[in-house]
Amino acid sequence: MTRISHGNDVVFKIEKIENEVAYLSGVNVRLCADSNINDLVLVDTKENNEDKSFYDKLETIRNFERSDYFYIPGKILHVDGDREYLNRCLEFYKKANVLAFGVYSPEEQMANNIEKYLDDINPDIVVITGHDSLVRKNSKYFSDAVKVCRKYQRDYDKLIIIAGACQSDYEKLIKAGANFASSPKKINIHALDPAIIALSLSLSDKNKDVDLLDLLSKTSNGKDGMGGVNTRGVMTTGYPR
């Protein structure tokens, strides 16, 4: 479905309808919204190639020397407020042969749930994402979860935190302790934007600083959709194979 009043700019699916009001979530963007049902138009989403550009980037991300060295990518814990988005991100990590653990959690429960997974999984990278909007304001819940993670590990290079969704409060998330967050310009982000940041860092050498501008340029809207601080990669390199 798209909204006539918004120029049919975003494709949504209907989560529920109450009193002639449809509650929506984005098909490809991490956005929740509501709309009068008379404002909605049905669209065909069978040909959904939105993820293709992200998959095309995999080989450019995995461009390390393959001869006599071996590599251990960083481990990812991905906590998501949307099961469908979570599965898409996990498939993305799997395609790149990176170990990732996925946890579905409603945004308001993330801060209470996440510490036990930090203990069990001991990740190098944590992704905290789901749905957000200027109205719904899940940024508070993301921020609370970030604070739990940063209290667990205060070193920004030993635990990389990526947080936020569409229109999230970027400043709040960075101040809470995230290495990367959305959304500097309060715009929508693609479902795989947090995953592309996580995957790139997982496959970047832990002894080298990541090119921040180049990393952000890999996401759907660059520095307008995602921002962050200078960070090192988390991949371990060994020799010989």
LOTI-303415 format. One line per field, with one value per residue: residue in three letters; x, y, z of N, C-alpha, C in turn. Coordinates in Angstrom, 1 decimal, m for minus. Layout:
N
aa	c(ALA,...) $
nxx	c(X,...) $
nyy	c(Y,...) $
nzz	c(Z,...) $
caxx	c(X,...) $
cayy	c(Y,...) $
cazz	c(Z,...) $
cxx	c(X,...) $
cyy	c(Y,...) $
czz	c(Z,...) $
END
This chain:
241
aa	c(MET,THR,ARG,ILE,SER,HIS,GLY,ASN,ASP,VAL,VAL,PHE,LYS,ILE,GLU,LYS,ILE,GLU,ASN,GLU,VAL,ALA,TYR,LEU,SER,GLY,VAL,ASN,VAL,ARG,LEU,CYS,ALA,ASP,SER,ASN,ILE,ASN,ASP,LEU,VAL,LEU,VAL,ASP,THR,LYS,GLU,ASN,ASN,GLU,ASP,LYS,SER,PHE,TYR,ASP,LYS,LEU,GLU,THR,ILE,ARG,ASN,PHE,GLU,ARG,SER,ASP,TYR,PHE,TYR,ILE,PRO,GLY,LYS,ILE,LEU,HIS,VAL,ASP,GLY,ASP,ARG,GLU,TYR,LEU,ASN,ARG,CYS,LEU,GLU,PHE,TYR,LYS,LYS,ALA,ASN,VAL,LEU,ALA,PHE,GLY,VAL,TYR,SER,PRO,GLU,GLU,GLN,MET,ALA,ASN,ASN,ILE,GLU,LYS,TYR,LEU,ASP,ASP,ILE,ASN,PRO,ASP,ILE,VAL,VAL,ILE,THR,GLY,HIS,ASP,SER,LEU,VAL,ARG,LYS,ASN,SER,LYS,TYR,PHE,SER,ASP,ALA,VAL,LYS,VAL,CYS,ARG,LYS,TYR,GLN,ARG,ASP,TYR,ASP,LYS,LEU,ILE,ILE,ILE,ALA,GLY,ALA,CYS,GLN,SER,ASP,TYR,GLU,LYS,LEU,ILE,LYS,ALA,GLY,ALA,ASN,PHE,ALA,SER,SER,PRO,LYS,LYS,ILE,ASN,ILE,HIS,ALA,LEU,ASP,PRO,ALA,ILE,ILE,ALA,LEU,SER,LEU,SER,LEU,SER,ASP,LYS,ASN,LYS,ASP,VAL,ASP,LEU,LEU,ASP,LEU,LEU,SER,LYS,THR,SER,ASN,GLY,LYS,ASP,GLY,MET,GLY,GLY,VAL,ASN,THR,ARG,GLY,VAL,MET,THR,THR,GLY,TYR,PRO,ARG) $
nxx	c(0.8,0.4,0.5,m1.7,m1.8,0.9,2.2,2.6,5.0,6.3,6.3,4.1,3.1,0.0,m0.5,m2.5,m6.0,m8.0,m11.0,m11.3,m8.8,m5.6,m2.8,0.6,3.6,6.8,7.7,10.3,11.6,12.5,10.1,7.2,3.8,0.5,m2.7,m5.7,m7.9,m9.0,m7.1,m5.3,m3.5,m3.5,m0.6,1.6,3.8,5.4,7.7,10.2,13.1,14.7,16.7,18.8,20.9,22.4,23.4,25.0,27.1,28.6,31.0,32.8,33.1,34.2,37.0,39.6,42.9,43.4,45.2,47.6,46.7,44.5,41.2,39.1,36.1,34.3,32.0,28.4,25.7,22.4,19.7,16.3,13.3,11.5,10.4,10.5,12.3,14.5,15.1,15.8,18.1,19.7,20.0,21.5,23.9,24.6,25.1,27.5,29.1,29.4,29.3,26.4,24.0,20.6,18.0,14.6,12.9,10.4,10.6,10.3,11.1,13.7,15.9,15.7,16.0,18.5,21.0,21.4,21.9,24.2,26.0,25.8,26.5,28.7,29.4,31.1,30.1,27.1,23.8,21.1,17.9,14.8,11.6,10.8,9.8,9.0,6.7,6.1,8.4,10.5,13.1,13.9,13.8,15.7,17.9,18.0,18.7,21.2,22.6,22.7,24.3,26.7,27.4,28.0,30.3,32.7,34.6,34.9,36.0,36.1,33.5,31.3,28.5,25.6,22.8,19.3,16.6,14.2,14.1,15.1,16.4,19.3,21.3,20.7,21.2,23.9,25.0,24.3,26.0,26.4,28.3,27.6,24.7,21.3,19.0,20.8,19.6,17.0,15.6,14.1,15.4,16.9,15.9,18.2,20.3,21.5,22.6,24.5,26.4,27.2,28.2,30.3,32.1,32.6,34.1,36.4,39.8,41.0,43.1,43.1,41.9,38.6,37.5,35.6,33.8,33.7,32.5,30.0,29.0,28.2,25.7,22.1,21.3,23.6,25.5,23.3,21.4,22.7,25.1,28.3,31.1,34.7,36.1,37.5,38.0,36.9,37.8,39.9,43.2,45.2,48.1,49.9,47.3) $
nyy	c(m1.2,2.3,5.8,8.2,10.9,11.4,11.4,8.8,7.8,5.9,2.4,0.4,m2.2,m3.4,m3.6,m3.7,m2.8,m0.3,1.2,2.5,3.3,2.6,0.8,1.0,m0.5,m0.1,m1.6,m1.7,0.3,1.3,2.2,3.2,4.0,5.7,5.7,7.0,4.7,5.3,6.8,5.1,3.2,0.3,m1.5,m3.4,m5.6,m7.7,m7.8,m7.1,m5.6,m4.2,m5.0,m5.7,m4.0,m3.9,m6.5,m6.5,m5.1,m6.8,m8.2,m6.1,m5.3,m7.6,m7.7,m8.6,m9.9,m13.2,m15.3,m16.8,m16.2,m16.3,m15.5,m14.1,m13.1,m10.5,m11.1,m10.9,m9.5,m9.2,m7.3,m6.9,m5.1,m6.1,m8.9,m9.8,m8.0,m8.6,m11.3,m10.8,m9.4,m11.3,m13.2,m11.7,m11.4,m14.1,m14.6,m13.4,m15.0,m14.5,m14.8,m14.4,m13.6,m13.6,m11.8,m11.4,m8.7,m6.7,m3.1,m1.7,m3.5,m4.0,m3.1,m4.4,m7.0,m7.4,m7.7,m10.4,m11.7,m10.5,m11.6,m14.3,m14.5,m12.9,m10.7,m9.0,m6.9,m5.1,m4.7,m2.7,m2.3,m1.5,m0.4,3.1,6.5,10.0,10.4,8.0,7.5,5.6,5.9,6.4,3.8,2.4,4.0,3.4,0.7,0.8,2.1,0.1,m1.8,m0.3,0.1,m2.5,m3.0,m0.6,0.2,1.5,0.3,m2.4,m3.2,m2.6,m0.6,m0.3,1.6,2.4,3.5,4.4,7.9,8.2,9.6,10.8,12.2,11.6,8.8,8.6,10.0,8.3,6.2,4.8,3.7,4.0,5.5,6.2,8.9,11.2,13.3,13.0,11.2,8.5,5.2,2.4,m1.0,m2.7,m1.0,m0.7,m3.2,m3.3,m1.6,m3.0,m5.4,m4.5,m3.6,m5.9,m7.3,m5.8,m5.0,m5.4,m3.9,m1.6,1.7,2.4,3.8,6.4,8.0,6.6,4.2,5.1,5.9,3.6,3.0,3.5,6.2,7.5,9.9,11.3,9.5,7.7,8.0,8.4,7.6,7.7,4.5,1.3,m1.7,m5.2,m7.6,m10.4,m11.3,m13.9,m16.1,m19.0,m20.1) $
nzz	c(0.0,m0.6,0.4,m0.7,0.1,0.6,m1.7,m2.6,m1.8,m0.2,0.2,2.0,4.4,5.7,9.1,11.0,11.3,12.7,13.6,11.0,10.6,9.4,10.4,9.7,8.4,6.9,3.8,2.8,4.1,7.4,8.9,10.7,10.4,10.3,8.7,7.2,5.8,3.4,2.2,1.1,m1.4,m3.3,m4.2,m6.4,m5.1,m5.9,m7.5,m5.9,m5.7,m4.1,m2.3,m3.9,m4.7,m2.4,m2.1,m4.3,m3.4,m1.9,m2.8,m3.0,m0.4,0.7,0.1,0.8,1.0,m0.3,m0.3,1.4,3.9,6.7,7.9,10.5,10.8,12.5,15.1,15.1,16.9,16.3,17.1,16.6,16.0,14.2,12.7,10.0,8.8,10.3,9.5,6.8,7.1,8.5,6.4,4.7,6.1,6.2,3.5,3.2,4.6,7.4,10.9,12.6,15.0,15.5,17.1,17.9,19.2,20.7,20.5,23.0,24.9,24.5,26.1,28.4,27.6,26.4,27.7,28.6,26.2,25.4,27.3,26.6,23.9,23.4,21.5,18.8,17.5,17.9,16.7,17.0,16.2,14.4,14.1,13.7,14.1,13.7,15.1,16.5,18.0,19.0,19.6,22.2,23.4,21.9,22.6,25.4,25.3,24.0,26.0,28.0,26.6,26.3,29.0,29.6,28.0,27.8,26.0,22.9,20.6,21.2,21.5,19.1,18.5,16.7,16.0,15.8,13.5,11.0,10.8,13.4,16.6,16.1,17.6,20.2,20.3,19.7,21.8,23.8,23.5,21.1,18.3,15.7,14.2,13.3,12.6,10.9,9.4,9.9,8.2,6.2,6.4,4.7,5.1,5.2,5.9,8.6,8.7,6.6,7.5,9.8,8.7,7.0,9.0,10.4,8.5,8.3,9.1,12.4,13.2,11.8,11.1,10.1,7.0,7.5,5.9,3.5,4.4,5.3,2.9,1.6,2.4,1.9,1.8,2.5,4.4,5.3,6.2,7.9,10.5,12.3,14.5,14.4,13.9,14.5,12.6,13.2,12.4,12.6,11.5,10.3,9.9,8.7,6.4) $
caxx	c(0.0,1.0,m0.4,m2.0,m1.4,2.3,2.7,2.9,6.5,6.8,5.4,3.8,2.2,m0.9,m0.3,m3.9,m7.0,m8.9,m11.8,m11.0,m7.3,m4.7,m1.5,1.4,5.0,7.4,8.2,11.8,12.2,12.2,9.2,5.8,2.9,m0.9,m3.4,m7.1,m7.9,m9.4,m5.9,m4.3,m3.6,m2.8,0.5,2.1,5.2,6.0,9.0,10.9,14.5,15.3,17.9,19.8,22.1,23.2,24.0,26.0,28.3,29.3,32.4,33.6,33.3,35.0,38.1,40.9,43.9,42.9,46.3,48.1,46.2,43.1,40.5,38.0,35.3,33.7,30.7,27.4,24.4,21.4,18.4,15.4,11.9,10.7,10.9,10.8,13.6,15.6,15.4,16.5,19.5,20.4,20.3,22.5,25.1,24.9,25.6,28.9,29.8,29.7,28.5,25.5,22.9,19.4,17.0,13.5,12.4,9.7,11.5,10.1,11.6,15.1,16.9,15.6,16.4,19.7,22.2,21.6,22.4,25.6,26.7,25.8,27.1,29.9,29.6,32.0,29.2,25.6,22.9,19.8,17.1,13.4,10.8,10.8,9.2,8.9,5.5,6.2,9.5,11.2,14.5,14.1,14.0,17.0,18.9,18.1,19.4,22.6,23.3,23.0,25.5,27.9,27.8,28.6,31.6,32.9,35.6,34.2,36.6,35.8,32.1,30.7,27.1,24.9,21.4,18.3,15.7,13.8,13.8,15.5,17.1,20.7,22.1,20.4,21.8,25.4,25.3,24.1,27.2,26.5,29.3,26.9,23.3,20.4,19.2,21.2,18.7,15.7,15.0,13.9,16.6,16.5,15.9,19.5,21.3,22.3,23.4,25.6,27.5,27.7,28.9,31.5,33.0,32.9,35.1,37.5,40.9,40.9,44.3,43.1,40.8,37.7,37.3,34.2,33.0,33.5,31.6,28.6,28.5,27.7,24.3,21.2,21.3,24.9,25.6,22.0,20.6,23.5,26.3,29.0,32.4,35.8,36.0,38.3,37.3,37.0,38.3,41.3,43.9,46.2,49.0,49.3,46.0) $
cayy	c(0.0,3.6,6.9,9.3,12.3,11.6,11.2,7.4,7.7,4.7,1.2,m0.1,m3.3,m3.1,m4.4,m3.8,m1.7,m0.1,2.4,3.1,3.8,1.5,1.0,0.5,m0.6,0.0,m2.9,m1.6,1.3,1.0,3.2,2.9,5.1,5.3,6.4,6.6,3.6,5.9,7.4,4.1,2.6,m1.0,m1.6,m4.7,m5.6,m9.0,m7.6,m6.3,m5.8,m3.2,m5.5,m6.2,m3.1,m4.2,m7.7,m6.2,m4.5,m7.8,m8.5,m4.9,m5.4,m8.8,m7.6,m8.8,m10.9,m14.5,m16.3,m17.7,m15.6,m16.7,m14.4,m14.4,m11.9,m10.2,m11.8,m9.9,m9.8,m8.3,m7.3,m6.2,m5.1,m6.5,m10.3,m9.9,m7.3,m9.4,m12.4,m10.3,m9.0,m12.5,m13.7,m10.8,m11.8,m15.4,m14.6,m13.0,m16.0,m13.9,m15.4,m13.5,m14.2,m12.7,m11.8,m10.5,m8.1,m5.4,m2.1,m1.3,m4.5,m4.3,m2.8,m5.5,m8.4,m7.5,m8.1,m11.8,m12.1,m10.1,m12.6,m15.6,m14.5,m12.1,m10.2,m7.8,m5.8,m5.2,m3.9,m2.4,m1.6,m1.9,0.7,4.4,7.7,11.2,10.3,6.8,7.8,4.4,6.3,6.2,2.4,2.1,4.6,2.6,m0.6,1.2,2.4,m1.2,m2.4,0.5,m0.2,m3.8,m2.8,0.8,0.4,1.6,m0.6,m3.8,m3.5,m1.6,m0.5,0.4,1.7,3.3,3.1,5.6,9.2,8.1,10.7,10.5,12.8,10.8,7.5,8.8,10.4,7.1,5.4,4.1,4.1,4.5,5.6,6.9,9.4,12.6,14.3,12.5,10.7,7.1,4.4,1.1,m2.1,m3.3,0.0,m1.1,m4.5,m3.0,m1.0,m4.1,m6.3,m3.9,m3.5,m7.3,m7.7,m4.8,m5.4,m4.7,m3.0,m0.4,2.6,2.3,5.1,6.7,8.6,5.5,3.3,5.7,6.0,2.3,2.9,3.9,7.7,8.1,10.6,11.8,8.5,7.1,8.7,7.7,8.1,6.9,3.2,0.3,m2.9,m6.2,m8.9,m10.9,m11.8,m14.8,m16.6,m19.3,m20.8) $
cazz	c(0.0,m0.5,0.8,m1.7,0.6,0.7,m3.0,m2.8,m1.8,0.5,0.2,3.3,4.6,6.8,10.3,11.6,11.0,13.8,13.4,9.7,10.6,9.1,11.0,8.6,8.5,5.6,3.2,2.6,5.0,8.8,9.3,11.1,10.2,10.3,7.6,7.0,4.8,2.1,1.6,0.7,m2.7,m3.4,m5.3,m6.6,m4.6,m6.2,m8.0,m4.9,m5.9,m3.3,m1.7,m4.9,m4.7,m1.2,m2.4,m5.3,m2.8,m1.0,m3.2,m2.8,1.0,1.0,m0.9,1.4,0.4,m0.1,m0.6,2.5,5.2,7.1,8.5,11.4,10.8,13.8,15.4,15.1,17.5,15.7,17.8,15.7,16.4,13.1,12.4,8.6,8.5,10.9,8.6,5.6,7.6,8.7,5.1,4.1,6.8,5.8,2.2,3.3,5.5,8.7,11.9,13.1,15.8,15.4,18.2,17.7,20.5,20.6,20.9,24.4,25.7,24.2,27.1,29.4,27.1,25.6,28.4,28.6,24.9,25.4,28.1,26.0,22.6,23.5,20.2,18.5,17.0,18.2,16.0,17.7,15.2,14.3,13.5,14.4,13.3,14.5,16.0,17.4,18.9,19.6,19.8,23.6,23.7,21.3,23.5,26.6,25.0,23.8,27.3,28.6,25.9,26.6,30.3,29.5,27.4,27.6,24.9,21.6,19.7,21.7,21.2,18.2,18.6,15.6,16.5,15.2,12.4,10.2,11.5,14.8,17.2,16.0,18.6,21.5,20.2,19.7,23.2,24.7,23.4,19.8,17.3,14.5,14.4,12.3,11.2,11.1,8.7,10.3,7.0,6.2,6.0,4.2,6.1,5.3,6.2,9.7,8.4,5.7,8.4,10.6,7.8,6.6,10.1,10.6,7.5,8.3,10.0,13.7,13.4,10.9,11.2,8.9,6.3,7.9,4.8,2.6,5.0,5.2,1.5,1.2,2.8,0.9,1.8,2.9,5.7,5.7,6.8,8.9,10.9,13.4,15.0,13.9,14.5,13.9,12.2,14.2,11.8,12.9,10.3,10.7,8.8,7.4,6.3) $
cxx	c(0.9,0.0,m0.5,m1.5,0.1,3.0,3.1,4.4,7.1,5.8,5.3,3.1,1.3,m0.7,m1.7,m4.7,m7.9,m9.7,m11.4,m9.6,m6.5,m3.3,m0.5,2.9,5.6,7.9,9.7,12.4,11.7,11.3,7.8,5.0,1.5,m1.5,m4.8,m7.1,m8.3,m8.2,m4.9,m4.6,m2.9,m1.8,1.0,3.5,5.9,7.4,9.7,12.4,15.3,16.6,19.1,21.1,23.0,24.0,25.2,27.3,29.1,30.8,33.3,34.0,34.3,36.2,39.5,41.7,43.5,44.0,46.6,47.6,44.9,42.5,39.3,37.2,34.7,32.3,29.6,26.2,23.4,20.1,17.4,14.0,10.9,11.2,11.3,12.1,14.8,16.0,16.1,17.9,20.3,20.8,21.4,23.9,25.6,25.6,27.1,29.7,30.3,28.8,27.7,24.4,21.8,18.5,15.9,13.1,11.6,10.6,11.5,10.7,13.1,16.1,16.9,16.1,17.8,20.9,22.4,22.2,23.9,26.5,26.8,26.6,28.4,30.3,30.7,31.2,27.8,24.8,21.5,18.9,15.7,12.7,11.0,10.1,9.2,7.7,5.7,7.3,10.1,12.6,14.8,14.5,15.3,18.1,19.1,18.9,20.9,23.3,23.6,24.3,26.8,28.4,28.5,30.1,31.8,33.8,34.9,34.7,36.4,34.4,31.5,29.2,26.5,23.4,20.6,17.6,15.4,13.6,14.2,16.3,18.6,21.5,21.9,21.2,23.3,25.8,25.2,25.2,27.3,27.7,28.7,25.4,22.6,19.5,19.6,20.3,17.2,14.9,14.8,15.2,16.1,16.7,17.3,20.6,22.1,23.1,24.6,26.8,28.1,28.6,30.3,32.5,33.4,34.0,36.2,38.5,40.8,42.0,44.2,41.8,39.9,37.6,35.8,33.3,32.7,32.5,30.2,28.1,27.9,26.2,23.4,21.1,22.6,24.8,24.2,21.2,21.4,24.7,27.0,30.3,33.5,35.9,37.0,37.5,37.5,37.4,39.7,41.9,45.0,47.0,49.7,48.0,46.2) $
cyy	c(1.3,4.6,8.0,10.6,12.5,11.3,9.8,7.1,6.5,3.6,0.6,m1.4,m2.9,m4.1,m4.7,m2.6,m1.6,1.2,3.2,3.6,2.5,1.8,0.2,0.3,m0.7,m1.4,m2.9,m0.6,1.0,2.1,2.7,4.2,4.7,6.2,6.0,5.7,4.2,6.6,6.4,3.6,1.3,m1.0,m3.0,m4.7,m7.0,m8.8,m6.6,m6.5,m4.8,m3.7,m5.7,m5.3,m3.4,m5.5,m7.5,m5.7,m5.6,m8.0,m7.3,m4.8,m6.5,m8.8,m7.8,m9.9,m12.3,m15.6,m17.2,m17.2,m16.3,m15.5,m14.8,m13.2,m11.7,m10.8,m10.7,m10.4,m8.7,m8.4,m6.4,m6.3,m5.5,m7.9,m10.4,m9.2,m8.1,m10.6,m11.9,m9.9,m10.3,m13.2,m13.0,m11.2,m13.2,m15.5,m14.2,m13.9,m15.4,m14.4,m14.3,m14.2,m13.1,m12.9,m10.9,m10.0,m6.8,m4.3,m1.7,m2.3,m4.8,m4.1,m3.9,m6.8,m8.5,m8.0,m9.6,m12.3,m11.6,m11.1,m13.9,m15.6,m13.8,m11.6,m9.2,m6.6,m6.1,m4.2,m3.9,m1.6,m2.1,m0.9,2.0,5.4,8.9,11.2,9.2,6.9,6.6,4.7,6.1,4.8,2.0,2.7,3.9,1.3,m0.3,1.4,1.1,m1.9,m1.6,0.3,m1.6,m3.8,m1.3,1.1,0.4,0.7,m2.1,m4.2,m2.3,m1.7,0.3,0.4,2.7,2.7,4.4,6.8,9.1,9.4,10.4,11.0,12.0,9.5,7.6,9.1,9.2,6.1,4.6,4.6,4.6,4.5,6.3,7.9,10.9,13.7,13.9,12.0,9.2,6.4,3.0,0.0,m2.7,m2.3,m0.4,m2.3,m4.2,m2.4,m2.1,m5.0,m5.8,m3.9,m4.9,m7.8,m6.7,m5.2,m4.7,m3.8,m1.8,0.4,2.4,3.7,5.4,7.1,7.5,4.5,3.8,5.7,4.7,2.1,3.6,5.5,8.3,8.8,11.2,10.8,7.8,7.9,8.0,8.3,7.2,5.6,2.3,m0.9,m4.0,m7.5,m9.2,m11.6,m12.7,m15.4,m17.8,m19.9,m22.3) $
czz	c(0.0,m0.1,m0.2,m1.2,0.7,m0.7,m3.3,m2.8,m1.1,0.4,1.6,3.3,5.7,7.9,11.0,11.2,12.2,13.5,12.1,9.6,10.4,9.7,10.1,9.1,7.1,5.1,3.1,3.5,6.4,9.4,9.7,10.8,10.3,9.2,7.6,5.8,3.4,1.5,1.0,m0.7,m2.7,m4.5,m5.3,m6.1,m4.9,m6.7,m7.0,m5.0,m5.1,m2.7,m2.6,m4.8,m3.5,m1.5,m3.4,m4.7,m2.0,m1.5,m3.0,m1.3,1.4,0.0,m0.3,0.7,0.7,m0.2,0.7,3.9,5.5,7.9,9.4,11.5,12.2,13.9,15.7,16.0,17.0,16.4,17.0,16.2,15.3,12.6,10.9,8.2,9.1,10.0,7.3,6.0,7.8,7.4,4.5,4.8,6.3,4.4,2.2,4.2,6.8,9.7,12.6,13.9,15.8,16.6,17.9,19.1,20.2,21.2,22.4,25.3,25.5,25.3,28.2,28.9,26.6,26.4,28.5,27.3,24.8,26.2,27.3,24.7,22.5,22.1,20.1,18.1,17.4,17.3,16.7,16.8,15.2,13.5,14.3,13.5,14.3,15.5,17.0,18.4,19.7,19.9,21.3,24.0,23.1,22.2,24.8,26.4,24.7,25.1,28.1,28.0,26.3,28.1,30.4,29.0,27.0,26.4,23.6,20.5,20.0,21.5,20.4,18.2,17.4,16.0,15.7,14.0,11.7,11.2,13.0,15.2,17.2,17.1,19.9,21.4,20.3,21.2,24.1,24.6,22.1,19.0,16.1,14.8,13.3,13.1,11.3,10.5,9.0,9.0,7.2,5.8,5.5,5.2,6.3,5.7,7.4,9.5,7.5,6.5,9.2,9.8,7.4,7.7,10.5,9.7,7.3,9.4,11.3,14.0,12.6,11.2,9.9,8.3,6.6,6.7,3.8,3.1,4.9,3.8,0.9,1.6,1.8,0.7,2.3,4.3,6.2,6.5,8.0,9.2,12.0,13.7,14.4,14.6,13.8,13.5,13.4,13.7,12.2,11.7,10.9,9.5,9.4,7.5,6.8) $
END
